[in-house]
């Protein structure tokens, strides 16, 4: 029986290392083109919410919060596990 496509996507994301450790500071940063694409699309979505009509703004902001949670999850899953995220471990 083949694994579900969702787990295949998560496995492919984890293997590719879209995000890696920062040389200074905590947290991951984009390292591959996929990570940069996710980051840029997220910022475009954030800026786009300013142009939404007032009657839809609440729904769009709720969707943006869900998008933020999705990007955080994707960043966590797509970080290269072989690289440490603690700057003291980089030496």
C-alpha positions as CSV (number, residue, x, y, z in Angstrom):
1,X,0.0,0.0,0.0
2,X,1.4,3.4,-1.0
3,X,1.8,6.1,1.6
4,X,-0.6,9.0,1.3
5,X,0.5,11.9,-0.9
6,X,0.5,14.3,2.1
7,X,3.3,12.3,3.8
8,X,5.2,12.0,0.5
9,X,5.1,15.8,0.3
10,X,6.2,16.3,3.9
11,X,9.1,13.8,3.3
12,X,10.2,15.5,0.1
13,X,10.1,18.9,1.9
14,X,12.1,17.5,4.8
15,X,14.8,16.0,2.6
16,X,15.4,19.0,0.4
17,X,16.4,21.5,3.2
18,X,14.3,24.5,2.1
19,X,15.4,26.3,5.3
20,X,18.6,26.2,7.3
21,X,20.2,27.8,10.3
22,X,21.1,31.5,10.4
23,X,24.8,32.3,10.9
24,X,23.7,34.7,13.7
25,X,20.5,34.6,15.7
26,X,18.0,31.9,16.2
27,X,15.5,30.3,13.8
28,X,15.8,29.1,10.2
29,X,16.3,31.1,7.1
30,X,15.6,30.2,3.4
31,X,18.4,28.3,1.8
32,X,16.9,26.8,-1.3
33,X,14.8,28.4,-4.0
34,X,11.7,26.7,-2.5
35,X,12.3,28.4,0.9
36,X,12.7,31.8,-0.8
37,X,9.5,31.3,-2.8
38,X,7.5,30.4,0.3
39,X,8.9,33.5,2.1
40,X,8.2,35.9,-0.8
41,X,4.7,34.5,-1.3
42,X,3.9,34.9,2.4
43,X,5.0,38.5,2.3
44,X,3.0,39.2,-0.8
45,X,-0.1,37.7,0.9
46,X,0.5,39.9,4.0
47,X,0.8,43.1,1.9
48,X,-2.2,42.1,-0.2
49,X,-4.4,42.1,2.9
50,X,-4.1,45.9,3.0
51,X,-5.9,46.2,-0.3
52,X,-9.0,44.1,0.8
53,X,-12.3,45.8,1.2
54,X,-13.4,46.3,4.8
55,X,-16.3,43.9,4.7
56,X,-13.9,41.0,3.8
57,X,-11.0,42.1,5.9
58,X,-11.9,40.0,8.9
59,X,-12.1,36.8,6.9
60,X,-8.9,37.6,5.1
61,X,-7.1,38.3,8.3
62,X,-8.3,34.9,9.7
63,X,-7.0,33.2,6.6
64,X,-3.7,35.1,7.0
65,X,-3.4,33.7,10.5
66,X,-3.9,30.2,9.2
67,X,-1.4,30.9,6.5
68,X,1.1,32.1,9.1
69,X,0.6,28.9,11.0
70,X,1.1,26.9,7.8
71,X,4.3,28.7,7.0
72,X,5.6,28.2,10.5
73,X,4.8,24.4,10.2
74,X,6.4,24.3,6.8
75,X,9.5,26.1,8.0
76,X,9.8,23.6,10.9
77,X,9.3,20.6,8.6
78,X,11.6,21.9,5.8
79,X,14.5,22.9,8.0
80,X,17.6,20.8,7.4
81,X,17.9,18.5,10.4
82,X,21.6,17.9,9.8
83,X,22.5,21.5,10.5
84,X,22.3,22.9,14.1
85,X,20.1,25.9,14.7
86,X,22.1,26.9,17.8
87,X,24.8,29.4,16.8
88,X,27.2,28.1,19.4
89,X,27.1,24.7,17.6
90,X,28.2,26.2,14.3
91,X,31.9,26.5,15.3
